[in-house]
Amino acid sequence: MMSLSLAAAAFGLLWLLAILSTLVFKGVGGLSLDVFTQSTPPPGSQGGLLNAIVGSLIMTAIGVALGTPIGILAGTYMAEYGRHNRLTMTVRFINDILLSAPSIVVGLFVYEVVVIRMGHFSGIAGALALAILVVPVVVRTTEDMLNLVPNQLREAASALGLPRAIVIQRIAYRAARAGMITGVLLAIARVSGETAPLLFTALNNQFWSSDLNAPMSSLPVVIFQFALSPYTDWQQLAWTGALLVTFAVLALSIAARVLAAGSRK
């Protein structure tokens, strides 16, 4: 059984290494200063991914800023105020559905609710779609981390006469801080590579634009469009962009694991 388990693990790692090695082999060749200083070019011209990188950062930052407080507050209610009531069970069930729902469904929802009513694609619609994807991840990690905080800490603080809200802020949050930050990092790692929601909301923009009320470029969408193009220079930029996204997600995942390991000590 040990041999079979090791063989299964090696089989899985083999494909992961094959994907990463192919990505590095084809993506490193396109890395240059132009990638970070020039916008996406027309076919046959020199260019980079500056507008896509900045657009992804803007929409991801807004999405995380909108989704994180909602997720933390919902997770706090479920862990601190309503652990065993029916509302918590209902919220947890819906949250699990959102956590496993295909991201394209979220994109279609925001398209119907926001894009059609506005009459055009926009960066704010893309940020809203990413915020919806952030919420269930933060809710789940916040609830789990707060449930791990020993009740003796809360009881000791309450015995000193502290109100329940202060106990949560200064005791429970501090004890669960590393795990909650880990949840936020995992949420960022998830939404940073999402393509489908942005195709229906922010669409794309070949030119530099920081206007949230207009179509905005993003790395996942640029990778998708350039990879399907027949132009060699666009395909090379797609491989390079995929390499940048992969390294960013790996860095966030490593940071989350380091924080999680530190919280156990």
DOFIDO-920068 format. One record per residue: x, y, z of N, C-alpha, C in turn; residue in three letters; chain. Coordinates in Angstrom, 1 decimal. Layout:
<rs>
X Y Z X Y Z X Y Z ALA A;
...
</rs>
This chain:
<rs>
0.8 -1.2 0.0 0.0 0.0 0.0 0.8 1.3 0.0 MET A;
2.0 1.2 0.7 2.9 2.4 0.7 3.4 2.6 -0.7 MET A;
3.8 1.5 -1.3 4.3 1.6 -2.7 3.3 2.2 -3.7 SER A;
2.1 1.7 -3.5 1.0 2.2 -4.4 0.7 3.7 -4.1 LEU A;
0.7 4.1 -2.9 0.5 5.5 -2.5 1.6 6.4 -3.0 SER A;
2.9 6.0 -2.9 4.0 6.7 -3.5 3.9 6.8 -5.0 LEU A;
3.5 5.7 -5.6 3.4 5.7 -7.1 2.3 6.7 -7.5 ALA A;
1.1 6.7 -6.8 0.1 7.6 -7.1 0.5 9.1 -6.9 ALA A;
1.2 9.4 -5.8 1.7 10.7 -5.6 2.7 11.1 -6.7 ALA A;
3.6 10.2 -7.1 4.6 10.5 -8.1 3.9 10.7 -9.5 ALA A;
2.8 10.0 -9.7 2.1 10.1 -11.0 1.4 11.5 -11.1 PHE A;
0.9 12.0 -10.0 0.3 13.3 -9.9 1.3 14.4 -10.1 GLY A;
2.4 14.3 -9.4 3.5 15.3 -9.4 4.2 15.3 -10.8 LEU A;
4.2 14.2 -11.5 4.8 14.1 -12.8 4.1 15.1 -13.8 LEU A;
2.7 15.1 -13.8 2.0 16.0 -14.6 2.1 17.4 -14.2 TRP A;
2.2 17.7 -12.9 2.4 19.0 -12.4 3.7 19.6 -12.9 LEU A;
4.7 18.8 -12.8 6.1 19.2 -13.2 6.1 19.4 -14.7 LEU A;
5.4 18.5 -15.4 5.4 18.6 -16.9 4.7 20.0 -17.3 ALA A;
3.6 20.3 -16.6 3.0 21.6 -16.9 3.8 22.8 -16.6 ILE A;
4.4 22.7 -15.4 5.3 23.9 -15.0 6.5 24.0 -15.9 LEU A;
7.1 22.9 -16.2 8.3 22.9 -17.0 8.0 23.5 -18.4 SER A;
6.9 23.1 -19.0 6.5 23.6 -20.3 6.2 25.1 -20.2 THR A;
5.5 25.5 -19.1 5.2 26.9 -18.9 6.5 27.7 -18.8 LEU A;
7.4 27.2 -18.0 8.7 28.0 -17.9 9.5 28.0 -19.2 VAL A;
9.5 26.9 -19.9 10.3 26.8 -21.1 9.8 27.7 -22.2 PHE A;
8.4 27.8 -22.3 7.9 28.7 -23.3 7.6 30.1 -22.9 LYS A;
7.6 30.3 -21.6 7.3 31.7 -21.1 8.5 32.5 -20.8 GLY A;
9.6 31.9 -20.4 10.8 32.7 -20.0 11.3 33.4 -21.3 VAL A;
11.2 32.8 -22.4 11.7 33.4 -23.6 11.1 34.8 -23.9 GLY A;
9.9 35.0 -23.5 9.3 36.3 -23.7 9.5 37.4 -22.7 GLY A;
10.1 37.0 -21.6 10.3 38.0 -20.5 11.3 39.0 -20.9 LEU A;
10.9 40.2 -20.7 11.8 41.4 -21.0 11.2 42.6 -20.3 SER A;
11.9 43.7 -20.4 11.5 44.9 -19.8 10.2 45.4 -20.5 LEU A;
10.1 45.2 -21.8 8.9 45.6 -22.5 7.6 45.0 -22.0 ASP A;
7.7 43.8 -21.4 6.5 43.2 -20.9 5.9 44.0 -19.8 VAL A;
6.7 44.7 -19.0 6.2 45.5 -17.9 6.1 47.0 -18.1 PHE A;
6.5 47.4 -19.3 6.5 48.9 -19.6 5.7 49.2 -20.8 THR A;
5.2 48.3 -21.6 4.4 48.6 -22.8 3.1 47.9 -22.8 GLN A;
2.1 48.5 -23.5 0.8 47.9 -23.5 0.7 46.8 -24.6 SER A;
-0.4 46.0 -24.6 -0.5 45.0 -25.6 -0.5 45.5 -27.0 THR A;
0.3 44.9 -27.9 0.5 45.4 -29.2 -0.5 44.9 -30.3 PRO A;
-0.6 45.5 -31.4 -1.2 44.9 -32.6 -0.3 43.8 -33.1 PRO A;
-0.9 42.9 -34.0 0.0 41.8 -34.5 1.2 42.4 -35.3 PRO A;
2.3 41.7 -35.1 3.5 42.1 -35.8 4.3 43.3 -35.2 GLY A;
3.8 43.8 -34.0 4.5 44.9 -33.4 5.1 44.5 -32.0 SER A;
6.0 45.3 -31.6 6.6 45.1 -30.2 5.6 45.6 -29.2 GLN A;
5.5 44.9 -28.1 4.7 45.4 -27.0 4.9 44.6 -25.8 GLY A;
4.0 44.8 -24.8 4.1 44.1 -23.5 2.7 43.8 -22.9 GLY A;
2.7 43.7 -21.6 1.4 43.4 -20.9 1.1 44.4 -19.8 LEU A;
1.6 45.6 -19.9 1.5 46.6 -18.8 0.0 46.9 -18.6 LEU A;
-0.8 47.1 -19.6 -2.2 47.5 -19.4 -2.9 46.3 -18.8 ASN A;
-2.6 45.1 -19.2 -3.2 43.9 -18.6 -2.9 43.6 -17.2 ALA A;
-1.6 43.8 -16.8 -1.1 43.7 -15.5 -1.8 44.7 -14.5 ILE A;
-1.8 45.9 -15.0 -2.4 47.0 -14.1 -3.9 46.8 -14.0 VAL A;
-4.6 46.4 -15.1 -6.0 46.1 -15.0 -6.3 45.0 -14.1 GLY A;
-5.5 43.9 -14.1 -5.8 42.8 -13.2 -5.6 43.2 -11.7 SER A;
-4.5 44.0 -11.5 -4.2 44.5 -10.1 -5.4 45.3 -9.6 LEU A;
-5.9 46.3 -10.5 -6.9 47.2 -10.0 -8.2 46.4 -9.7 ILE A;
-8.6 45.5 -10.6 -9.9 44.8 -10.4 -9.8 43.8 -9.3 MET A;
-8.6 43.2 -9.1 -8.4 42.2 -8.0 -8.4 43.0 -6.7 THR A;
-7.7 44.1 -6.6 -7.7 44.9 -5.4 -9.1 45.4 -5.0 ALA A;
-9.9 45.9 -5.9 -11.2 46.3 -5.6 -12.1 45.1 -5.2 ILE A;
-12.0 44.0 -5.9 -12.8 42.8 -5.6 -12.5 42.3 -4.2 GLY A;
-11.2 42.3 -3.8 -10.8 41.8 -2.5 -11.3 42.8 -1.4 VAL A;
-11.1 44.1 -1.8 -11.6 45.2 -0.8 -13.1 45.1 -0.6 ALA A;
-13.9 44.8 -1.6 -15.3 44.7 -1.4 -15.7 43.3 -0.8 LEU A;
-15.1 42.2 -1.2 -15.5 40.9 -0.7 -15.0 40.6 0.7 GLY A;
-13.8 41.0 1.1 -13.2 40.6 2.3 -14.0 41.1 3.5 THR A;
-14.4 42.3 3.7 -15.2 42.7 4.8 -16.6 42.0 4.9 PRO A;
-17.2 41.7 3.8 -18.5 41.0 3.8 -18.2 39.6 4.3 ILE A;
-17.2 38.9 3.8 -16.9 37.6 4.2 -16.5 37.5 5.7 GLY A;
-15.7 38.4 6.2 -15.3 38.4 7.6 -16.5 38.6 8.5 ILE A;
-17.4 39.5 8.1 -18.6 39.8 9.0 -19.5 38.6 9.0 LEU A;
-19.7 38.0 7.8 -20.6 36.8 7.7 -20.0 35.6 8.5 ALA A;
-18.7 35.4 8.3 -18.0 34.3 9.1 -18.0 34.6 10.6 GLY A;
-17.9 35.8 11.0 -17.9 36.2 12.4 -19.3 35.9 13.0 THR A;
-20.3 36.2 12.3 -21.7 35.9 12.8 -21.9 34.4 12.9 TYR A;
-21.5 33.7 11.9 -21.7 32.2 12.0 -20.9 31.5 13.1 MET A;
-19.7 32.1 13.4 -18.9 31.5 14.4 -19.1 32.0 15.8 ALA A;
-19.5 33.3 16.0 -19.6 33.9 17.3 -21.1 34.1 17.8 GLU A;
-22.0 34.3 16.9 -23.3 34.7 17.3 -24.4 33.6 17.0 TYR A;
-24.2 32.8 16.0 -25.2 31.9 15.6 -24.7 30.5 15.2 GLY A;
-23.9 29.9 16.1 -23.3 28.7 15.7 -24.3 27.6 15.4 ARG A;
-25.4 27.5 16.1 -26.3 26.4 16.0 -27.7 26.7 15.5 HIS A;
-27.9 28.0 15.1 -29.2 28.3 14.6 -29.4 28.0 13.2 ASN A;
-30.7 28.0 12.7 -31.0 27.6 11.4 -30.4 28.6 10.3 ARG A;
-30.4 29.9 10.7 -29.9 30.9 9.7 -28.4 30.5 9.4 LEU A;
-27.6 30.2 10.4 -26.2 29.8 10.1 -26.1 28.6 9.2 THR A;
-27.0 27.6 9.4 -26.9 26.4 8.6 -27.3 26.8 7.2 MET A;
-28.3 27.7 7.0 -28.7 28.1 5.6 -27.6 28.9 4.9 THR A;
-26.9 29.8 5.7 -25.9 30.6 5.1 -24.7 29.7 4.7 VAL A;
-24.4 28.7 5.6 -23.3 27.8 5.3 -23.5 27.0 4.1 ARG A;
-24.8 26.5 3.9 -25.1 25.8 2.7 -25.0 26.6 1.5 PHE A;
-25.5 27.8 1.5 -25.4 28.7 0.3 -24.0 29.0 0.0 ILE A;
-23.2 29.3 1.1 -21.8 29.6 0.9 -21.0 28.4 0.2 ASN A;
-21.4 27.2 0.6 -20.7 26.1 0.0 -21.1 26.0 -1.5 ASP A;
-22.3 26.3 -1.8 -22.7 26.3 -3.2 -21.9 27.4 -4.0 ILE A;
-21.8 28.6 -3.4 -21.0 29.6 -4.1 -19.5 29.2 -4.2 LEU A;
-19.0 28.5 -3.2 -17.6 28.1 -3.2 -17.3 27.2 -4.3 LEU A;
-18.3 26.3 -4.7 -18.0 25.3 -5.7 -18.7 25.7 -7.1 SER A;
-19.4 26.8 -7.1 -20.1 27.2 -8.4 -19.0 27.6 -9.4 ALA A;
-19.3 27.2 -10.7 -18.4 27.7 -11.8 -18.4 29.2 -11.9 PRO A;
-17.2 29.7 -12.1 -17.1 31.2 -12.1 -17.8 31.8 -13.3 SER A;
-18.0 31.0 -14.3 -18.8 31.6 -15.5 -20.2 32.0 -15.1 ILE A;
-20.8 31.2 -14.1 -22.1 31.5 -13.7 -22.1 32.9 -13.0 VAL A;
-21.1 33.2 -12.2 -21.0 34.5 -11.5 -20.9 35.6 -12.6 VAL A;
-20.1 35.3 -13.6 -19.9 36.3 -14.7 -21.2 36.6 -15.4 GLY A;
-22.0 35.5 -15.7 -23.3 35.7 -16.3 -24.2 36.5 -15.4 LEU A;
-24.2 36.2 -14.1 -25.1 36.9 -13.2 -24.7 38.4 -13.2 PHE A;
-23.5 38.8 -13.1 -23.1 40.2 -13.0 -23.4 40.8 -14.4 VAL A;
-23.2 40.1 -15.5 -23.5 40.6 -16.8 -25.0 41.0 -16.9 TYR A;
-25.9 40.1 -16.3 -27.3 40.4 -16.4 -27.7 41.6 -15.4 GLU A;
-27.1 41.6 -14.3 -27.5 42.6 -13.3 -26.8 43.9 -13.5 VAL A;
-25.6 43.9 -13.9 -24.8 45.2 -13.9 -24.5 45.6 -15.4 VAL A;
-23.9 44.8 -16.2 -23.5 45.2 -17.5 -24.7 45.6 -18.4 VAL A;
-25.7 44.8 -18.4 -26.9 45.2 -19.3 -27.5 46.4 -18.8 ILE A;
-27.6 46.6 -17.5 -28.3 47.9 -17.0 -27.4 49.1 -17.3 ARG A;
-26.1 48.9 -17.2 -25.2 50.0 -17.5 -25.1 50.3 -19.0 MET A;
-25.3 49.3 -19.8 -25.2 49.4 -21.2 -23.9 49.2 -21.8 GLY A;
-22.9 48.9 -21.0 -21.5 48.6 -21.5 -20.7 47.8 -20.5 HIS A;
-19.6 47.2 -21.0 -18.7 46.5 -20.2 -17.9 47.6 -19.4 PHE A;
-17.4 47.1 -18.2 -16.6 48.1 -17.4 -15.8 47.3 -16.4 SER A;
-14.8 48.1 -15.9 -13.9 47.5 -14.9 -14.6 47.3 -13.6 GLY A;
-15.5 48.1 -13.2 -16.3 48.0 -12.0 -17.1 46.7 -12.0 ILE A;
-17.7 46.3 -13.2 -18.4 45.1 -13.3 -17.5 43.9 -13.1 ALA A;
-16.3 44.0 -13.6 -15.3 42.9 -13.4 -14.9 42.8 -11.9 GLY A;
-14.7 43.9 -11.3 -14.4 43.9 -9.9 -15.5 43.3 -9.0 ALA A;
-16.8 43.6 -9.4 -17.9 43.0 -8.6 -18.0 41.5 -8.8 LEU A;
-17.7 41.0 -10.0 -17.7 39.6 -10.2 -16.6 38.9 -9.4 ALA A;
-15.4 39.5 -9.3 -14.3 39.0 -8.5 -14.7 39.1 -7.0 LEU A;
-15.4 40.1 -6.6 -15.8 40.2 -5.2 -16.7 39.1 -4.8 ALA A;
-17.6 38.7 -5.7 -18.5 37.6 -5.4 -17.8 36.3 -5.2 ILE A;
-16.7 36.2 -6.0 -15.9 35.0 -5.8 -15.0 35.0 -4.6 LEU A;
-14.7 36.2 -4.1 -13.9 36.3 -2.9 -14.7 35.9 -1.6 VAL A;
-15.9 36.3 -1.6 -16.8 36.2 -0.4 -16.8 34.8 0.2 VAL A;
-17.2 33.7 -0.6 -17.3 32.4 0.0 -16.0 31.9 0.6 PRO A;
-14.9 32.2 0.0 -13.6 31.7 0.5 -13.3 32.4 1.8 VAL A;
-13.5 33.7 2.0 -13.2 34.4 3.2 -14.2 33.9 4.3 VAL A;
-15.5 33.7 3.9 -16.5 33.3 4.9 -16.1 31.9 5.5 VAL A;
-15.7 31.0 4.7 -15.3 29.7 5.1 -14.1 29.7 6.1 ARG A;
-13.0 30.4 5.6 -11.8 30.4 6.5 -12.0 31.2 7.8 THR A;
-12.8 32.3 7.7 -13.1 33.1 8.9 -13.8 32.2 9.9 THR A;
-14.9 31.6 9.5 -15.7 30.7 10.4 -14.8 29.6 11.0 GLU A;
-14.0 28.9 10.2 -13.2 27.8 10.6 -12.2 28.3 11.6 ASP A;
-11.5 29.4 11.3 -10.5 29.9 12.2 -11.0 30.4 13.6 MET A;
-12.2 31.1 13.5 -12.8 31.5 14.8 -13.3 30.3 15.6 LEU A;
-13.8 29.3 15.0 -14.2 28.1 15.7 -13.0 27.4 16.4 ASN A;
-11.8 27.6 15.9 -10.7 27.0 16.5 -10.2 27.7 17.8 LEU A;
-10.6 29.0 17.9 -10.2 29.7 19.1 -10.9 29.1 20.4 VAL A;
-10.1 28.8 21.4 -10.7 28.2 22.6 -11.7 29.1 23.3 PRO A;
-12.8 28.5 23.7 -13.8 29.3 24.4 -13.3 29.9 25.7 ASN A;
-12.3 29.2 26.3 -11.7 29.8 27.6 -11.2 31.2 27.4 GLN A;
-10.7 31.5 26.3 -10.2 32.9 26.0 -11.3 33.9 26.1 LEU A;
-12.4 33.5 25.4 -13.6 34.4 25.4 -14.2 34.5 26.8 ARG A;
-14.2 33.4 27.5 -14.8 33.4 28.9 -13.9 34.3 29.8 GLU A;
-12.6 34.2 29.7 -11.7 35.0 30.5 -11.9 36.4 30.3 ALA A;
-12.0 36.8 29.0 -12.2 38.2 28.7 -13.6 38.7 29.1 ALA A;
-14.6 37.9 29.0 -15.9 38.3 29.4 -16.0 38.4 31.0 SER A;
-15.2 37.6 31.7 -15.2 37.7 33.1 -14.6 39.0 33.6 ALA A;
-13.8 39.7 32.8 -13.3 41.0 33.1 -14.2 42.1 32.8 LEU A;
-15.4 41.8 32.3 -16.4 42.8 32.0 -16.4 43.4 30.6 GLY A;
-15.6 42.8 29.7 -15.6 43.3 28.3 -16.8 42.9 27.6 LEU A;
-17.4 43.9 26.8 -18.5 43.5 25.9 -18.2 42.5 24.9 PRO A;
-19.2 41.8 24.4 -18.9 40.7 23.5 -18.2 41.2 22.2 ARG A;
-18.6 42.3 21.7 -18.0 42.9 20.5 -16.5 43.1 20.7 ALA A;
-16.1 43.6 21.9 -14.7 43.9 22.2 -13.9 42.5 22.3 ILE A;
-14.6 41.5 22.9 -14.0 40.2 23.0 -13.7 39.7 21.7 VAL A;
-14.6 39.8 20.7 -14.4 39.3 19.4 -13.2 40.0 18.7 ILE A;
-13.2 41.4 18.8 -12.2 42.2 18.1 -10.8 42.0 18.7 GLN A;
-10.7 42.0 20.0 -9.4 42.0 20.6 -8.9 40.6 21.0 ARG A;
-9.8 39.7 21.2 -9.3 38.3 21.6 -9.4 37.3 20.4 ILE A;
-10.7 37.1 19.9 -10.9 36.1 18.9 -10.2 36.5 17.6 ALA A;
-10.3 37.7 17.2 -9.6 38.1 15.9 -8.1 38.0 16.0 TYR A;
-7.5 38.4 17.2 -6.1 38.3 17.3 -5.6 36.8 17.3 ARG A;
-6.4 36.0 17.9 -6.0 34.6 18.0 -6.1 33.9 16.6 ALA A;
-7.1 34.4 15.8 -7.3 33.8 14.5 -6.8 34.6 13.3 ALA A;
-6.0 35.6 13.7 -5.5 36.5 12.6 -4.7 35.9 11.5 ARG A;
-3.8 35.0 11.8 -3.0 34.3 10.8 -3.9 33.5 9.8 ALA A;
-4.8 32.8 10.4 -5.7 32.0 9.6 -6.6 32.8 8.7 GLY A;
-7.1 33.9 9.2 -8.0 34.8 8.4 -7.2 35.4 7.3 MET A;
-6.0 35.9 7.6 -5.1 36.4 6.5 -4.8 35.4 5.4 ILE A;
-4.6 34.1 5.9 -4.4 33.0 4.9 -5.6 32.9 4.0 THR A;
-6.8 33.0 4.6 -8.0 32.9 3.8 -8.1 34.0 2.7 GLY A;
-7.7 35.2 3.1 -7.7 36.3 2.1 -6.7 36.1 1.0 VAL A;
-5.5 35.5 1.4 -4.5 35.2 0.3 -5.0 34.1 -0.6 LEU A;
-5.7 33.1 -0.1 -6.2 32.1 -0.9 -7.3 32.6 -1.8 LEU A;
-8.1 33.6 -1.3 -9.1 34.2 -2.2 -8.5 35.0 -3.3 ALA A;
-7.4 35.7 -3.0 -6.7 36.4 -4.1 -6.1 35.5 -5.1 ILE A;
-5.5 34.4 -4.6 -5.0 33.4 -5.5 -6.0 32.8 -6.4 ALA A;
-7.3 32.6 -5.9 -8.3 32.1 -6.8 -8.8 33.1 -7.8 ARG A;
-9.0 34.3 -7.5 -9.6 35.2 -8.4 -8.6 35.8 -9.4 VAL A;
-7.3 35.7 -9.1 -6.3 36.3 -9.9 -6.1 35.6 -11.3 SER A;
-6.6 34.4 -11.4 -6.5 33.7 -12.7 -7.8 33.5 -13.3 GLY A;
-8.9 34.1 -12.8 -10.2 33.9 -13.4 -10.4 34.6 -14.7 GLU A;
-10.9 33.9 -15.7 -11.1 34.4 -17.1 -12.5 34.6 -17.4 THR A;
-13.3 33.6 -17.1 -14.7 33.6 -17.6 -15.5 34.8 -17.0 ALA A;
-15.4 35.1 -15.7 -16.2 36.3 -15.2 -15.8 37.6 -15.9 PRO A;
-14.5 37.7 -16.2 -14.1 39.0 -16.8 -14.5 39.1 -18.2 LEU A;
-14.6 38.0 -18.9 -15.1 38.0 -20.3 -16.5 38.6 -20.4 LEU A;
-17.3 38.4 -19.4 -18.7 38.9 -19.5 -18.9 40.2 -18.8 PHE A;
-17.8 40.7 -18.2 -18.0 42.0 -17.4 -17.0 43.1 -17.8 THR A;
-15.7 42.8 -17.7 -14.8 43.8 -18.1 -14.4 43.8 -19.5 ALA A;
-14.6 42.6 -20.2 -14.3 42.3 -21.6 -12.7 42.5 -21.7 LEU A;
-12.3 43.5 -22.4 -10.8 43.7 -22.6 -10.6 45.0 -23.2 ASN A;
-9.4 45.5 -23.2 -9.0 46.8 -23.8 -7.6 46.7 -24.2 ASN A;
-7.3 46.9 -25.5 -6.0 46.7 -26.0 -5.1 47.9 -25.6 GLN A;
-5.7 49.0 -25.2 -5.0 50.2 -24.8 -5.0 50.4 -23.3 PHE A;
-4.1 51.3 -22.9 -4.0 51.7 -21.5 -5.3 52.4 -21.0 TRP A;
-5.9 51.9 -19.9 -7.1 52.5 -19.4 -7.2 52.1 -17.9 SER A;
-7.3 53.2 -17.1 -7.6 53.0 -15.7 -9.0 53.4 -15.3 SER A;
-9.8 53.7 -16.3 -11.2 54.1 -16.1 -12.1 52.9 -15.8 ASP A;
-12.6 52.9 -14.6 -13.4 51.7 -14.1 -14.8 51.7 -14.8 LEU A;
-15.2 52.8 -15.5 -16.4 52.8 -16.1 -16.3 52.5 -17.6 ASN A;
-15.2 51.9 -18.0 -14.9 51.5 -19.4 -14.4 50.1 -19.4 ALA A;
-14.4 49.4 -20.6 -13.8 48.1 -20.6 -12.3 48.2 -20.2 PRO A;
-11.9 47.2 -19.5 -10.5 47.2 -18.9 -9.8 45.8 -19.2 MET A;
-8.5 46.0 -19.5 -7.8 44.8 -19.8 -7.4 44.0 -18.6 SER A;
-7.1 42.7 -18.7 -6.7 41.9 -17.6 -5.9 40.7 -18.1 SER A;
-5.0 40.3 -17.3 -4.1 39.2 -17.8 -4.8 37.9 -18.2 LEU A;
-5.7 37.4 -17.4 -6.4 36.2 -17.9 -7.1 36.3 -19.2 PRO A;
-7.7 37.4 -19.5 -8.4 37.6 -20.8 -7.4 37.7 -21.9 VAL A;
-6.4 38.5 -21.7 -5.4 38.7 -22.7 -4.7 37.3 -23.0 VAL A;
-4.4 36.5 -22.0 -3.9 35.2 -22.2 -4.8 34.4 -23.1 ILE A;
-6.1 34.4 -22.7 -7.1 33.6 -23.5 -7.2 34.0 -24.9 PHE A;
-7.2 35.3 -25.2 -7.3 35.8 -26.6 -6.1 35.7 -27.4 GLN A;
-4.9 35.9 -26.8 -3.7 35.8 -27.5 -3.3 34.4 -27.8 PHE A;
-3.6 33.5 -26.9 -3.3 32.0 -27.1 -4.1 31.5 -28.2 ALA A;
-5.3 32.0 -28.5 -6.1 31.5 -29.6 -5.8 32.2 -30.9 LEU A;
-5.0 33.2 -30.9 -4.7 33.9 -32.1 -3.7 33.2 -33.0 SER A;
-3.6 33.4 -34.3 -2.6 32.8 -35.2 -1.3 33.5 -35.2 PRO A;
-1.1 34.5 -34.4 0.1 35.3 -34.5 1.1 34.8 -33.5 TYR A;
2.4 34.6 -33.9 3.4 34.0 -33.0 3.7 35.0 -31.9 THR A;
3.8 36.3 -32.2 4.2 37.2 -31.1 3.1 37.3 -30.1 ASP A;
1.9 37.2 -30.4 0.8 37.2 -29.4 0.8 35.9 -28.6 TRP A;
1.1 34.8 -29.3 1.2 33.5 -28.5 2.3 33.6 -27.5 GLN A;
3.4 34.2 -27.9 4.5 34.3 -26.9 4.2 35.1 -25.7 GLN A;
3.4 36.2 -26.0 3.0 37.1 -24.9 2.0 36.3 -24.0 LEU A;
1.2 35.4 -24.6 0.3 34.6 -23.8 1.0 33.7 -22.9 ALA A;
2.1 33.0 -23.4 2.9 32.1 -22.5 3.5 32.9 -21.4 TRP A;
4.0 34.1 -21.7 4.7 34.9 -20.7 3.7 35.4 -19.7 THR A;
2.5 35.8 -20.1 1.5 36.2 -19.1 1.0 35.0 -18.2 GLY A;
0.9 33.8 -18.8 0.6 32.7 -18.0 1.6 32.4 -17.0 ALA A;
2.9 32.6 -17.4 4.0 32.4 -16.4 3.9 33.3 -15.3 LEU A;
3.6 34.6 -15.6 3.5 35.6 -14.5 2.3 35.3 -13.5 LEU A;
1.2 34.9 -14.1 0.0 34.5 -13.2 0.4 33.3 -12.4 VAL A;
1.0 32.3 -13.0 1.4 31.1 -12.2 2.3 31.4 -11.1 THR A;
3.3 32.2 -11.3 4.3 32.6 -10.3 3.6 33.4 -9.2 PHE A;
2.7 34.3 -9.6 2.0 35.1 -8.6 1.1 34.2 -7.7 ALA A;
0.4 33.2 -8.3 -0.5 32.3 -7.5 0.4 31.4 -6.6 VAL A;
1.5 30.9 -7.1 2.4 30.1 -6.3 2.9 30.9 -5.1 LEU A;
3.3 32.1 -5.4 3.8 33.0 -4.3 2.7 33.2 -3.2 ALA A;
1.5 33.4 -3.6 0.4 33.6 -2.6 0.1 32.3 -1.9 LEU A;
0.2 31.2 -2.6 -0.1 29.9 -1.9 1.0 29.6 -0.9 SER A;
2.3 29.9 -1.2 3.4 29.7 -0.3 3.2 30.6 0.9 ILE A;
2.9 31.8 0.7 2.7 32.8 1.8 1.5 32.3 2.7 ALA A;
0.5 31.8 2.1 -0.7 31.3 2.9 -0.2 30.1 3.7 ALA A;
0.6 29.2 3.2 1.0 28.0 4.0 2.0 28.4 5.1 ARG A;
2.8 29.4 4.8 3.7 29.9 5.8 3.0 30.5 7.0 VAL A;
1.9 31.3 6.7 1.1 31.9 7.7 0.3 30.8 8.5 LEU A;
-0.2 29.8 7.8 -0.9 28.8 8.4 0.0 28.0 9.4 ALA A;
1.2 27.7 8.9 2.2 27.0 9.8 2.6 27.8 11.0 ALA A;
2.7 29.1 10.8 3.0 30.0 11.9 1.9 30.1 13.0 GLY A;
0.7 30.0 12.5 -0.5 30.1 13.4 -0.6 28.8 14.3 SER A;
0.0 27.7 13.9 -0.1 26.5 14.7 0.9 26.4 15.8 ARG A;
2.0 27.3 15.7 3.0 27.2 16.7 2.6 28.0 18.0 LYS A;
</rs>
